[in-house]
């Protein structure tokens, strides 16, 4: 167990001598604190997009094609996947570009997003249209409530259900809730992606598999893995409480790479809170975190949580657990608390 120390996660610091590029980009960006997203978009536009196009060029064959394909998959999955995915998350809550340049806000989900397996509009409609309004409760089609969250069998059932039926369930949710605009946006993005992938598959199947199909499967696996870990610890008596149905990870390099995504409790408490404000919000609300016995870890992130849960290494989770209210608890008591929070919740009769 750990006691809370100083926070090392990123906050905003205004540049003292901004470059010409910075000044130029700032005329387009809605919030100057989001300038890292503009720089990331430029990097992706200068690397991933040209590599994707190059893979479809018929003159590129043999070993040269495989070199480019390896570079594309390596950059996309090892370097850029996390930062891009969480940039997409942040810009779903707060648009990146100013209203007068609003057309640029379509560039990220419709042009760059598909290179990472993000079908246009699907992430936004799922996350903003269902997940946050339902808050991991039973009507959230991606809820973790009814699964044993330290079980491989349950996770594979959860993942398989999403991969096979996720879009259909989301369409059904929007239909029940009469959210027709979101349903239309979802179907437009999914069908456009499917049609484009099929058409390009006739042109160049290997390139289509590398550029569109493999990233799609991987991104959906990663998203479900992340959601599982973010909502792995749920207090049976208060599953609707953001303090007790989500997890916070502090002082981890992941927060520097992925825009403070570890602060998932405060994100559900205040979905529109800017990513640079989460450390301060956490500090200001420590009494509430302690009162609700919120689960906070230091030095690890959601992939660690997932792996430790699947291995049932509660001792490793306890080692990174931050004591906010009961500094004298033993490791066994912390493990007992964590175990109670991962139990499958019963479905109540309608």
ZADO-1210 file (C-alpha; in nm, 4 decimals, padded with zeros to 6 digits):
<atoms>
<atom x="00.0000" y="00.0000" z="00.0000" code="UNK" pos="1"/>
<atom x="00.1019" y="00.3588" z="-00.0550" code="UNK" pos="2"/>
<atom x="00.0310" y="00.6925" z="00.1041" code="UNK" pos="3"/>
<atom x="-00.0533" y="00.9847" z="-00.1201" code="UNK" pos="4"/>
<atom x="00.2463" y="01.1940" z="-00.2199" code="UNK" pos="5"/>
<atom x="00.2972" y="01.4783" z="-00.4665" code="UNK" pos="6"/>
<atom x="00.1316" y="01.4372" z="-00.8053" code="UNK" pos="7"/>
<atom x="00.3605" y="01.4168" z="-01.1069" code="UNK" pos="8"/>
<atom x="00.0928" y="01.3912" z="-01.3761" code="UNK" pos="9"/>
<atom x="00.0795" y="01.6604" z="-01.6480" code="UNK" pos="10"/>
<atom x="-00.0852" y="01.9973" z="-01.6000" code="UNK" pos="11"/>
<atom x="-00.0924" y="02.3004" z="-01.8257" code="UNK" pos="12"/>
<atom x="00.1979" y="02.5443" z="-01.8418" code="UNK" pos="13"/>
<atom x="00.1699" y="02.8292" z="-02.0891" code="UNK" pos="14"/>
<atom x="00.4739" y="02.8462" z="-02.3189" code="UNK" pos="15"/>
<atom x="00.6952" y="03.1450" z="-02.2525" code="UNK" pos="16"/>
<atom x="00.8386" y="03.1673" z="-02.6062" code="UNK" pos="17"/>
<atom x="00.5959" y="02.9973" z="-02.8478" code="UNK" pos="18"/>
<atom x="00.7263" y="02.9087" z="-03.1913" code="UNK" pos="19"/>
<atom x="00.5811" y="03.0420" z="-03.5159" code="UNK" pos="20"/>
<atom x="00.4149" y="02.7047" z="-03.5725" code="UNK" pos="21"/>
<atom x="00.2595" y="02.7215" z="-03.2279" code="UNK" pos="22"/>
<atom x="00.1240" y="03.0703" z="-03.2922" code="UNK" pos="23"/>
<atom x="-00.0146" y="02.9671" z="-03.6308" code="UNK" pos="24"/>
<atom x="-00.1869" y="02.6555" z="-03.4952" code="UNK" pos="25"/>
<atom x="-00.3307" y="02.8482" z="-03.2030" code="UNK" pos="26"/>
<atom x="-00.5478" y="03.0453" z="-03.4471" code="UNK" pos="27"/>
<atom x="-00.7320" y="02.7213" z="-03.5273" code="UNK" pos="28"/>
<atom x="-00.7413" y="02.5420" z="-03.1935" code="UNK" pos="29"/>
<atom x="-01.0315" y="02.6194" z="-02.9622" code="UNK" pos="30"/>
<atom x="-00.8350" y="02.5756" z="-02.6378" code="UNK" pos="31"/>
<atom x="-00.4628" y="02.6432" z="-02.6317" code="UNK" pos="32"/>
<atom x="-00.4209" y="02.3680" z="-02.3722" code="UNK" pos="33"/>
<atom x="-00.4991" y="02.1252" z="-02.6551" code="UNK" pos="34"/>
<atom x="-00.2015" y="02.2260" z="-02.8667" code="UNK" pos="35"/>
<atom x="-00.0393" y="01.8839" z="-02.8114" code="UNK" pos="36"/>
<atom x="-00.3306" y="01.7365" z="-03.0090" code="UNK" pos="37"/>
<atom x="-00.2611" y="01.9676" z="-03.3027" code="UNK" pos="38"/>
<atom x="00.1048" y="01.8615" z="-03.3029" code="UNK" pos="39"/>
<atom x="00.0048" y="01.4953" z="-03.2824" code="UNK" pos="40"/>
<atom x="-00.2316" y="01.5362" z="-03.5764" code="UNK" pos="41"/>
<atom x="00.0524" y="01.6857" z="-03.7800" code="UNK" pos="42"/>
<atom x="00.2751" y="01.3896" z="-03.6916" code="UNK" pos="43"/>
<atom x="00.0076" y="01.1390" z="-03.7898" code="UNK" pos="44"/>
<atom x="-00.0646" y="01.3232" z="-04.1132" code="UNK" pos="45"/>
<atom x="00.3039" y="01.3163" z="-04.2008" code="UNK" pos="46"/>
<atom x="00.3671" y="00.9511" z="-04.1136" code="UNK" pos="47"/>
<atom x="00.0657" y="00.7192" z="-04.0912" code="UNK" pos="48"/>
<atom x="-00.1296" y="00.8716" z="-04.3787" code="UNK" pos="49"/>
<atom x="00.1550" y="00.8612" z="-04.6362" code="UNK" pos="50"/>
<atom x="00.2501" y="00.5079" z="-04.5275" code="UNK" pos="51"/>
<atom x="-00.1100" y="00.3908" z="-04.5689" code="UNK" pos="52"/>
<atom x="-00.1265" y="00.5382" z="-04.9188" code="UNK" pos="53"/>
<atom x="00.2120" y="00.3885" z="-05.0063" code="UNK" pos="54"/>
<atom x="00.0908" y="00.0382" z="-04.9173" code="UNK" pos="55"/>
<atom x="-00.1761" y="00.0664" z="-05.1885" code="UNK" pos="56"/>
<atom x="00.0674" y="00.1850" z="-05.4576" code="UNK" pos="57"/>
<atom x="00.1115" y="-00.1053" z="-05.7025" code="UNK" pos="58"/>
<atom x="00.4799" y="-00.0353" z="-05.7674" code="UNK" pos="59"/>
<atom x="00.5655" y="-00.1268" z="-05.4083" code="UNK" pos="60"/>
<atom x="00.6193" y="-00.5031" z="-05.4023" code="UNK" pos="61"/>
<atom x="00.8036" y="-00.7836" z="-05.2259" code="UNK" pos="62"/>
<atom x="01.0346" y="-00.7032" z="-04.9326" code="UNK" pos="63"/>
<atom x="00.9833" y="-00.3276" z="-04.9759" code="UNK" pos="64"/>
<atom x="00.6083" y="-00.3691" z="-04.9215" code="UNK" pos="65"/>
<atom x="00.6647" y="-00.5713" z="-04.6055" code="UNK" pos="66"/>
<atom x="00.9086" y="-00.3130" z="-04.4712" code="UNK" pos="67"/>
<atom x="00.6497" y="-00.0383" z="-04.5146" code="UNK" pos="68"/>
<atom x="00.3752" y="-00.2598" z="-04.3697" code="UNK" pos="69"/>
<atom x="00.5908" y="-00.3369" z="-04.0652" code="UNK" pos="70"/>
<atom x="00.6692" y="00.0311" z="-04.0184" code="UNK" pos="71"/>
<atom x="00.2995" y="00.1184" z="-04.0472" code="UNK" pos="72"/>
<atom x="00.1926" y="-00.1416" z="-03.7920" code="UNK" pos="73"/>
<atom x="00.4815" y="-00.0597" z="-03.5600" code="UNK" pos="74"/>
<atom x="00.4179" y="00.3135" z="-03.5553" code="UNK" pos="75"/>
<atom x="00.0430" y="00.2721" z="-03.5360" code="UNK" pos="76"/>
<atom x="00.0365" y="00.0191" z="-03.2557" code="UNK" pos="77"/>
<atom x="00.3520" y="00.0773" z="-03.0528" code="UNK" pos="78"/>
<atom x="00.3960" y="00.4531" z="-03.0705" code="UNK" pos="79"/>
<atom x="00.0757" y="00.6284" z="-03.1686" code="UNK" pos="80"/>
<atom x="-00.2172" y="00.4036" z="-03.0751" code="UNK" pos="81"/>
<atom x="-00.2529" y="00.5154" z="-02.7133" code="UNK" pos="82"/>
<atom x="-00.1999" y="00.8884" z="-02.7710" code="UNK" pos="83"/>
<atom x="-00.4317" y="00.8860" z="-03.0722" code="UNK" pos="84"/>
<atom x="-00.7067" y="00.6891" z="-02.8988" code="UNK" pos="85"/>
<atom x="-00.7121" y="00.9168" z="-02.5993" code="UNK" pos="86"/>
<atom x="-00.6894" y="01.2265" z="-02.8183" code="UNK" pos="87"/>
<atom x="-01.0031" y="01.0968" z="-02.9908" code="UNK" pos="88"/>
<atom x="-01.1545" y="01.0532" z="-02.6459" code="UNK" pos="89"/>
<atom x="-01.0700" y="01.4060" z="-02.5330" code="UNK" pos="90"/>
<atom x="-01.1868" y="01.5669" z="-02.8573" code="UNK" pos="91"/>
<atom x="-01.5152" y="01.3776" z="-02.8360" code="UNK" pos="92"/>
<atom x="-01.5825" y="01.5677" z="-02.5151" code="UNK" pos="93"/>
<atom x="-01.4334" y="01.9006" z="-02.6233" code="UNK" pos="94"/>
<atom x="-01.3927" y="01.9710" z="-02.9944" code="UNK" pos="95"/>
<atom x="-01.0385" y="02.0551" z="-03.0990" code="UNK" pos="96"/>
<atom x="-01.0886" y="02.3269" z="-03.3594" code="UNK" pos="97"/>
<atom x="-01.2757" y="02.6545" z="-03.3356" code="UNK" pos="98"/>
<atom x="-01.6281" y="02.6808" z="-03.4700" code="UNK" pos="99"/>
<atom x="-01.5217" y="02.8946" z="-03.7674" code="UNK" pos="100"/>
<atom x="-01.2855" y="02.6119" z="-03.8652" code="UNK" pos="101"/>
<atom x="-01.5365" y="02.3454" z="-03.7663" code="UNK" pos="102"/>
<atom x="-01.4850" y="02.1370" z="-04.0792" code="UNK" pos="103"/>
<atom x="-01.1428" y="02.0442" z="-03.9424" code="UNK" pos="104"/>
<atom x="-01.3102" y="01.8570" z="-03.6573" code="UNK" pos="105"/>
<atom x="-01.4144" y="01.5920" z="-03.9107" code="UNK" pos="106"/>
<atom x="-01.0550" y="01.5283" z="-04.0154" code="UNK" pos="107"/>
<atom x="-00.9665" y="01.3334" z="-03.7023" code="UNK" pos="108"/>
<atom x="-01.2561" y="01.0798" z="-03.6971" code="UNK" pos="109"/>
<atom x="-01.3046" y="01.0484" z="-04.0746" code="UNK" pos="110"/>
<atom x="-00.9492" y="01.0555" z="-04.2123" code="UNK" pos="111"/>
<atom x="-00.7020" y="00.9667" z="-03.9369" code="UNK" pos="112"/>
<atom x="-00.9351" y="00.7575" z="-03.7191" code="UNK" pos="113"/>
<atom x="-00.9842" y="00.4723" z="-03.9705" code="UNK" pos="114"/>
<atom x="-00.6056" y="00.4203" z="-03.9837" code="UNK" pos="115"/>
<atom x="-00.6316" y="00.3181" z="-03.6175" code="UNK" pos="116"/>
<atom x="-00.9388" y="00.1011" z="-03.6628" code="UNK" pos="117"/>
<atom x="-01.1800" y="00.3672" z="-03.5419" code="UNK" pos="118"/>
<atom x="-01.4848" y="00.3633" z="-03.7651" code="UNK" pos="119"/>
<atom x="-01.6054" y="00.7217" z="-03.8161" code="UNK" pos="120"/>
<atom x="-01.8632" y="00.8364" z="-03.5597" code="UNK" pos="121"/>
<atom x="-01.8729" y="00.5037" z="-03.3730" code="UNK" pos="122"/>
<atom x="-01.6487" y="00.6053" z="-03.0842" code="UNK" pos="123"/>
<atom x="-01.8307" y="00.9350" z="-03.0325" code="UNK" pos="124"/>
<atom x="-02.1790" y="00.7845" z="-03.0461" code="UNK" pos="125"/>
<atom x="-02.0907" y="00.4955" z="-02.8153" code="UNK" pos="126"/>
<atom x="-01.8964" y="00.7001" z="-02.5626" code="UNK" pos="127"/>
<atom x="-02.0989" y="01.0200" z="-02.5552" code="UNK" pos="128"/>
<atom x="-02.4368" y="00.8808" z="-02.6538" code="UNK" pos="129"/>
<atom x="-02.4461" y="00.5757" z="-02.4283" code="UNK" pos="130"/>
<atom x="-02.1529" y="00.5130" z="-02.1950" code="UNK" pos="131"/>
<atom x="-02.1537" y="00.8435" z="-02.0092" code="UNK" pos="132"/>
<atom x="-02.5324" y="00.8837" z="-01.9851" code="UNK" pos="133"/>
<atom x="-02.5659" y="00.5277" z="-01.8501" code="UNK" pos="134"/>
<atom x="-02.2463" y="00.5338" z="-01.6390" code="UNK" pos="135"/>
<atom x="-02.1718" y="00.1584" z="-01.6559" code="UNK" pos="136"/>
<atom x="-02.5157" y="00.0764" z="-01.5204" code="UNK" pos="137"/>
<atom x="-02.7394" y="-00.1992" z="-01.6687" code="UNK" pos="138"/>
<atom x="-02.8595" y="00.0061" z="-01.9673" code="UNK" pos="139"/>
<atom x="-02.4975" y="00.0660" z="-02.0703" code="UNK" pos="140"/>
<atom x="-02.4467" y="-00.2031" z="-02.3341" code="UNK" pos="141"/>
<atom x="-02.0749" y="-00.2116" z="-02.2456" code="UNK" pos="142"/>
<atom x="-02.1331" y="-00.2367" z="-01.8704" code="UNK" pos="143"/>
<atom x="-01.8973" y="-00.4587" z="-01.6710" code="UNK" pos="144"/>
<atom x="-02.1438" y="-00.5038" z="-01.3822" code="UNK" pos="145"/>
<atom x="-02.2639" y="-00.8528" z="-01.4645" code="UNK" pos="146"/>
<atom x="-01.9226" y="-01.0118" z="-01.5114" code="UNK" pos="147"/>
<atom x="-01.6702" y="-01.1573" z="-01.2701" code="UNK" pos="148"/>
<atom x="-01.3972" y="-00.9065" z="-01.3336" code="UNK" pos="149"/>
<atom x="-01.0984" y="-01.1231" z="-01.2436" code="UNK" pos="150"/>
<atom x="-01.2047" y="-01.4041" z="-01.4759" code="UNK" pos="151"/>
<atom x="-01.0606" y="-01.4754" z="-01.8203" code="UNK" pos="152"/>
<atom x="-01.3764" y="-01.6630" z="-01.9145" code="UNK" pos="153"/>
<atom x="-01.5975" y="-01.3676" z="-01.8284" code="UNK" pos="154"/>
<atom x="-01.3709" y="-01.1214" z="-02.0083" code="UNK" pos="155"/>
<atom x="-01.3691" y="-01.3314" z="-02.3247" code="UNK" pos="156"/>
<atom x="-01.7482" y="-01.3510" z="-02.3090" code="UNK" pos="157"/>
<atom x="-01.7620" y="-00.9719" z="-02.2621" code="UNK" pos="158"/>
<atom x="-01.5197" y="-00.9134" z="-02.5507" code="UNK" pos="159"/>
<atom x="-01.6874" y="-01.1599" z="-02.7848" code="UNK" pos="160"/>
<atom x="-02.0279" y="-01.0092" z="-02.7190" code="UNK" pos="161"/>
<atom x="-01.8954" y="-00.6659" z="-02.8106" code="UNK" pos="162"/>
<atom x="-01.7097" y="-00.7796" z="-03.1226" code="UNK" pos="163"/>
<atom x="-02.0079" y="-00.9700" z="-03.2592" code="UNK" pos="164"/>
<atom x="-02.3077" y="-00.7735" z="-03.1323" code="UNK" pos="165"/>
<atom x="-02.1690" y="-00.4391" z="-03.0164" code="UNK" pos="166"/>
<atom x="-02.2914" y="-00.2301" z="-03.3091" code="UNK" pos="167"/>
<atom x="-02.6313" y="-00.4008" z="-03.3165" code="UNK" pos="168"/>
<atom x="-02.6784" y="-00.3495" z="-02.9427" code="UNK" pos="169"/>
<atom x="-02.5816" y="00.0163" z="-02.9763" code="UNK" pos="170"/>
<atom x="-02.8325" y="00.0638" z="-03.2586" code="UNK" pos="171"/>
<atom x="-03.0966" y="-00.0995" z="-03.0394" code="UNK" pos="172"/>
<atom x="-03.0088" y="00.1291" z="-02.7482" code="UNK" pos="173"/>
<atom x="-03.0431" y="00.4423" z="-02.9631" code="UNK" pos="174"/>
<atom x="-03.3726" y="00.3132" z="-03.0988" code="UNK" pos="175"/>
<atom x="-03.5120" y="00.2530" z="-02.7481" code="UNK" pos="176"/>
<atom x="-03.3935" y="00.5936" z="-02.6318" code="UNK" pos="177"/>
<atom x="-03.5186" y="00.7618" z="-02.9510" code="UNK" pos="178"/>
<atom x="-03.1726" y="00.9048" z="-03.0187" code="UNK" pos="179"/>
<atom x="-03.2221" y="00.8947" z="-03.3933" code="UNK" pos="180"/>
<atom x="-02.9481" y="01.1426" z="-03.4810" code="UNK" pos="181"/>
<atom x="-02.6855" y="00.9382" z="-03.2967" code="UNK" pos="182"/>
<atom x="-02.8171" y="00.6181" z="-03.4541" code="UNK" pos="183"/>
<atom x="-02.7885" y="00.7743" z="-03.7992" code="UNK" pos="184"/>
<atom x="-02.4342" y="00.8940" z="-03.7319" code="UNK" pos="185"/>
<atom x="-02.3333" y="00.5499" z="-03.6057" code="UNK" pos="186"/>
<atom x="-02.4747" y="00.3677" z="-03.9078" code="UNK" pos="187"/>
<atom x="-02.3290" y="00.6222" z="-04.1488" code="UNK" pos="188"/>
<atom x="-01.9801" y="00.5709" z="-04.0080" code="UNK" pos="189"/>
<atom x="-02.0021" y="00.1911" z="-03.9843" code="UNK" pos="190"/>
<atom x="-02.1440" y="00.1462" z="-04.3355" code="UNK" pos="191"/>
<atom x="-01.8970" y="00.3910" z="-04.4897" code="UNK" pos="192"/>
<atom x="-01.6073" y="00.2068" z="-04.3270" code="UNK" pos="193"/>
<atom x="-01.7430" y="-00.1307" z="-04.4352" code="UNK" pos="194"/>
<atom x="-01.8066" y="-00.0179" z="-04.7927" code="UNK" pos="195"/>
<atom x="-01.4666" y="00.1455" z="-04.8245" code="UNK" pos="196"/>
<atom x="-01.2905" y="-00.1588" z="-04.6814" code="UNK" pos="197"/>
<atom x="-01.4694" y="-00.3970" z="-04.9180" code="UNK" pos="198"/>
<atom x="-01.3954" y="-00.1774" z="-05.2195" code="UNK" pos="199"/>
<atom x="-01.0290" y="-00.1384" z="-05.1313" code="UNK" pos="200"/>
<atom x="-01.0087" y="-00.5107" z="-05.0636" code="UNK" pos="201"/>
<atom x="-01.0850" y="-00.5736" z="-05.4301" code="UNK" pos="202"/>
<atom x="-00.8078" y="-00.3320" z="-05.5252" code="UNK" pos="203"/>
<atom x="-00.5384" y="-00.4529" z="-05.2843" code="UNK" pos="204"/>
<atom x="-00.6357" y="-00.7106" z="-05.0230" code="UNK" pos="205"/>
<atom x="-00.3028" y="-00.7273" z="-04.8315" code="UNK" pos="206"/>
<atom x="-00.2910" y="-00.3486" z="-04.7936" code="UNK" pos="207"/>
<atom x="-00.6547" y="-00.3395" z="-04.6834" code="UNK" pos="208"/>
<atom x="-00.5912" y="-00.6037" z="-04.4182" code="UNK" pos="209"/>
<atom x="-00.2930" y="-00.4101" z="-04.2824" code="UNK" pos="210"/>
<atom x="-00.4391" y="-00.0596" z="-04.3020" code="UNK" pos="211"/>
<atom x="-00.8022" y="-00.1193" z="-04.2064" code="UNK" pos="212"/>
<atom x="-00.8910" y="-00.4701" z="-04.0887" code="UNK" pos="213"/>
<atom x="-00.6125" y="-00.5501" z="-03.8396" code="UNK" pos="214"/>
<atom x="-00.6346" y="-00.2063" z="-03.6697" code="UNK" pos="215"/>
<atom x="-01.0142" y="-00.2407" z="-03.6425" code="UNK" pos="216"/>
<atom x="-00.9963" y="-00.5719" z="-03.4578" code="UNK" pos="217"/>
<atom x="-00.7095" y="-00.4598" z="-03.2357" code="UNK" pos="218"/>
<atom x="-00.8677" y="-00.1257" z="-03.1472" code="UNK" pos="219"/>
<atom x="-01.1927" y="-00.2901" z="-03.0377" code="UNK" pos="220"/>
<atom x="-01.0069" y="-00.5424" z="-02.8249" code="UNK" pos="221"/>
<atom x="-00.8037" y="-00.2638" z="-02.6623" code="UNK" pos="222"/>
<atom x="-01.1105" y="-00.0481" z="-02.5988" code="UNK" pos="223"/>
<atom x="-01.2927" y="-00.3305" z="-02.4244" code="UNK" pos="224"/>
<atom x="-00.9832" y="-00.4210" z="-02.2252" code="UNK" pos="225"/>
<atom x="-00.9583" y="-00.0578" z="-02.1158" code="UNK" pos="226"/>
<atom x="-01.3244" y="-00.0281" z="-02.0223" code="UNK" pos="227"/>
<atom x="-01.3018" y="-00.3550" z="-01.8280" code="UNK" pos="228"/>
<atom x="-01.0096" y="-00.2245" z="-01.6204" code="UNK" pos="229"/>
<atom x="-01.1581" y="00.1235" z="-01.5751" code="UNK" pos="230"/>
<atom x="-01.4761" y="-00.0286" z="-01.4335" code="UNK" pos="231"/>
<atom x="-01.3331" y="-00.3414" z="-01.2746" code="UNK" pos="232"/>
<atom x="-01.3924" y="-00.2371" z="-00.9138" code="UNK" pos="233"/>
<atom x="-01.7585" y="-00.1706" z="-00.8340" code="UNK" pos="234"/>
<atom x="-01.9048" y="-00.1355" z="-00.4863" code="UNK" pos="235"/>
<atom x="-02.2074" y="-00.3695" z="-00.4746" code="UNK" pos="236"/>
<atom x="-02.4032" y="-00.1260" z="-00.2577" code="UNK" pos="237"/>
<atom x="-02.3488" y="00.1760" z="-00.4845" code="UNK" pos="238"/>
<atom x="-02.2777" y="00.0735" z="-00.8460" code="UNK" pos="239"/>
<atom x="-02.4155" y="00.4047" z="-00.9722" code="UNK" pos="240"/>
<atom x="-02.1620" y="00.6088" z="-00.7729" code="UNK" pos="241"/>
<atom x="-01.8724" y="00.7334" z="-00.9886" code="UNK" pos="242"/>
<atom x="-01.6404" y="00.7157" z="-00.6881" code="UNK" pos="243"/>
<atom x="-01.7152" y="00.3464" z="-00.6433" code="UNK" pos="244"/>
<atom x="-01.7643" y="00.2200" z="-00.9993" code="UNK" pos="245"/>
<atom x="-01.4487" y="00.3617" z="-01.1597" code="UNK" pos="246"/>
<atom x="-01.0737" y="00.3625" z="-01.0951" code="UNK" pos="247"/>
<atom x="-00.8116" y="00.6347" z="-01.0776" code="UNK" pos="248"/>
<atom x="-00.4437" y="00.5822" z="-01.1622" code="UNK" pos="249"/>
<atom x="-00.1986" y="00.8530" z="-01.0572" code="UNK" pos="250"/>
<atom x="00.1724" y="00.9219" z="-01.1020" code="UNK" pos="251"/>
<atom x="00.2148" y="00.6968" z="-01.4029" code="UNK" pos="252"/>
<atom x="00.3906" y="00.7565" z="-01.7331" code="UNK" pos="253"/>
<atom x="00.0663" y="00.6521" z="-01.9004" code="UNK" pos="254"/>
<atom x="-00.0910" y="00.9815" z="-01.7934" code="UNK" pos="255"/>
<atom x="00.1857" y="01.1725" z="-01.9712" code="UNK" pos="256"/>
<atom x="00.1486" y="00.9688" z="-02.2884" code="UNK" pos="257"/>
<atom x="-00.2318" y="00.9489" z="-02.2889" code="UNK" pos="258"/>
<atom x="-00.3518" y="01.2838" z="-02.1580" code="UNK" pos="259"/>
<atom x="-00.4317" y="01.1962" z="-01.7928" code="UNK" pos="260"/>
<atom x="-00.6618" y="00.9128" z="-01.8916" code="UNK" pos="261"/>
<atom x="-00.5856" y="00.7467" z="-01.5593" code="UNK" pos="262"/>
<atom x="-00.8193" y="00.9899" z="-01.3823" code="UNK" pos="263"/>
<atom x="-01.1299" y="00.7934" z="-01.4701" code="UNK" pos="264"/>
<atom x="-01.3293" y="00.8732" z="-01.1567" code="UNK" pos="265"/>
<atom x="-01.3087" y="01.2479" z="-01.2068" code="UNK" pos="266"/>
<atom x="-01.3751" y="01.1959" z="-01.5766" code="UNK" pos="267"/>
<atom x="-01.7103" y="01.0346" z="-01.4963" code="UNK" pos="268"/>
<atom x="-01.7837" y="01.2939" z="-01.2300" code="UNK" pos="269"/>
<atom x="-01.7155" y="01.5807" z="-01.4710" code="UNK" pos="270"/>
<atom x="-01.6976" y="01.4501" z="-01.8305" code="UNK" pos="271"/>
<atom x="-01.6236" y="01.7941" z="-01.9758" code="UNK" pos="272"/>
<atom x="-01.3327" y="01.8628" z="-01.7394" code="UNK" pos="273"/>
<atom x="-01.0218" y="01.9437" z="-01.9390" code="UNK" pos="274"/>
<atom x="-00.7572" y="01.6726" z="-01.9286" code="UNK" pos="275"/>
<atom x="-00.4986" y="01.9076" z="-01.7740" code="UNK" pos="276"/>
<atom x="-00.7324" y="01.9861" z="-01.4816" code="UNK" pos="277"/>
<atom x="-00.7743" y="01.6334" z="-01.3475" code="UNK" pos="278"/>
<atom x="-00.4791" y="01.6316" z="-01.1046" code="UNK" pos="279"/>
<atom x="-00.6027" y="01.9527" z="-00.9399" code="UNK" pos="280"/>
<atom x="-00.9603" y="01.8239" z="-00.9258" code="UNK" pos="281"/>
<atom x="-00.8357" y="01.5056" z="-00.7605" code="UNK" pos="282"/>
<atom x="-00.6450" y="01.7025" z="-00.4974" code="UNK" pos="283"/>
<atom x="-00.9389" y="01.9330" z="-00.4304" code="UNK" pos="284"/>
<atom x="-01.1776" y="01.6422" z="-00.3765" code="UNK" pos="285"/>
<atom x="-00.9604" y="01.4057" z="-00.1729" code="UNK" pos="286"/>
<atom x="-01.2101" y="01.4102" z="00.1141" code="UNK" pos="287"/>
<atom x="-01.4812" y="01.2767" z="-00.1155" code="UNK" pos="288"/>
<atom x="-01.2507" y="01.0079" z="-00.2555" code="UNK" pos="289"/>
<atom x="-01.1677" y="00.9003" z="00.0997" code="UNK" pos="290"/>
<atom x="-01.5280" y="00.9107" z="00.2227" code="UNK" pos="291"/>
<atom x="-01.6476" y="00.6878" z="-00.0621" code="UNK" pos="292"/>
<atom x="-01.3436" y="00.4587" z="-00.0338" code="UNK" pos="293"/>
<atom x="-01.2542" y="00.5150" z="-00.3976" code="UNK" pos="294"/>
<atom x="-01.0016" y="00.2815" z="-00.5601" code="UNK" pos="295"/>
<atom x="-00.6834" y="00.4724" z="-00.6454" code="UNK" pos="296"/>
<atom x="-00.3592" y="00.3177" z="-00.7685" code="UNK" pos="297"/>
<atom x="-00.0183" y="00.4802" z="-00.8021" code="UNK" pos="298"/>
<atom x="00.2495" y="00.3933" z="-01.0572" code="UNK" pos="299"/>
<atom x="00.0407" y="00.1551" z="-01.2679" code="UNK" pos="300"/>
<atom x="-00.2215" y="00.1978" z="-01.5389" code="UNK" pos="301"/>
<atom x="-00.5160" y="00.0089" z="-01.6830" code="UNK" pos="302"/>
<atom x="-00.3131" y="-00.2538" z="-01.8691" code="UNK" pos="303"/>
<atom x="-00.1400" y="-00.3430" z="-01.5420" code="UNK" pos="304"/>
<atom x="-00.4756" y="-00.3611" z="-01.3677" code="UNK" pos="305"/>
<atom x="-00.6137" y="-00.5908" z="-01.6366" code="UNK" pos="306"/>
<atom x="-00.3131" y="-00.8241" z="-01.6283" code="UNK" pos="307"/>
<atom x="-00.3030" y="-00.8384" z="-01.2482" code="UNK" pos="308"/>
<atom x="-00.6733" y="-00.9159" z="-01.2359" code="UNK" pos="309"/>
<atom x="-00.6506" y="-01.1894" z="-01.4974" code="UNK" pos="310"/>
<atom x="-00.3623" y="-01.3432" z="-01.2992" code="UNK" pos="311"/>
<atom x="-00.5540" y="-01.2755" z="-00.9743" code="UNK" pos="312"/>
<atom x="-00.2477" y="-01.1055" z="-00.8345" code="UNK" pos="313"/>
<atom x="-00.4316" y="-00.8962" z="-00.5810" code="UNK" pos="314"/>
<atom x="-00.1069" y="-00.8677" z="-00.3891" code="UNK" pos="315"/>
<atom x="00.0409" y="-00.6622" z="-00.6744" code="UNK" pos="316"/>
<atom x="-00.2704" y="-00.4461" z="-00.6901" code="UNK" pos="317"/>
<atom x="-00.2520" y="-00.3935" z="-00.3143" code="UNK" pos="318"/>
<atom x="00.1126" y="-00.2930" z="-00.3457" code="UNK" pos="319"/>
<atom x="00.0094" y="00.0034" z="-00.5657" code="UNK" pos="320"/>
<atom x="-00.3135" y="00.0823" z="-00.3796" code="UNK" pos="321"/>
<atom x="-00.3216" y="00.4363" z="-00.2361" code="UNK" pos="322"/>
<atom x="-00.4565" y="00.4628" z="00.1178" code="UNK" pos="323"/>
<atom x="-00.6704" y="00.7746" z="00.1494" code="UNK" pos="324"/>
<atom x="-00.8815" y="00.7005" z="00.4582" code="UNK" pos="325"/>
<atom x="-00.7365" y="00.4012" z="00.6466" code="UNK" pos="326"/>
<atom x="-00.3560" y="00.4244" z="00.6499" code="UNK" pos="327"/>
<atom x="-00.3272" y="00.1452" z="00.9075" code="UNK" pos="328"/>
<atom x="-00.4949" y="-00.1262" z="00.7006" code="UNK" pos="329"/>
<atom x="-00.3047" y="-00.4469" z="00.6356" code="UNK" pos="330"/>
<atom x="-00.2370" y="-00.5891" z="00.2913" code="UNK" pos="331"/>
<atom x="-00.4940" y="-00.8595" z="00.3609" code="UNK" pos="332"/>
<atom x="-00.7618" y="-00.6022" z="00.4366" code="UNK" pos="333"/>
<atom x="-00.6892" y="-00.4131" z="00.1152" code="UNK" pos="334"/>
<atom x="-00.6999" y="-00.7352" z="-00.0851" code="UNK" pos="335"/>
<atom x="-01.0338" y="-00.8208" z="00.0747" code="UNK" pos="336"/>
<atom x="-01.1704" y="-00.4790" z="-00.0280" code="UNK" pos="337"/>
<atom x="-01.0487" y="-00.5202" z="-00.3860" code="UNK" pos="338"/>
<atom x="-01.1971" y="-00.8695" z="-00.4110" code="UNK" pos="339"/>
<atom x="-01.5401" y="-00.7495" z="-00.2992" code="UNK" pos="340"/>
<atom x="-01.5336" y="-00.4877" z="-00.5752" code="UNK" pos="341"/>
<atom x="-01.4686" y="-00.7369" z="-00.8576" code="UNK" pos="342"/>
<atom x="-01.7611" y="-00.9685" z="-00.7865" code="UNK" pos="343"/>
<atom x="-02.0314" y="-01.0192" z="-01.0472" code="UNK" pos="344"/>
<atom x="-02.3459" y="-00.8206" z="-00.9601" code="UNK" pos="345"/>
<atom x="-02.6774" y="-01.0023" z="-00.9900" code="UNK" pos="346"/>
<atom x="-02.9283" y="-00.9008" z="-01.2528" code="UNK" pos="347"/>
<atom x="-03.2493" y="-00.7811" z="-01.0934" code="UNK" pos="348"/>
<atom x="-03.5821" y="-00.8993" z="-01.2281" code="UNK" pos="349"/>
<atom x="-03.7603" y="-00.6437" z="-01.4436" code="UNK" pos="350"/>
</atoms>
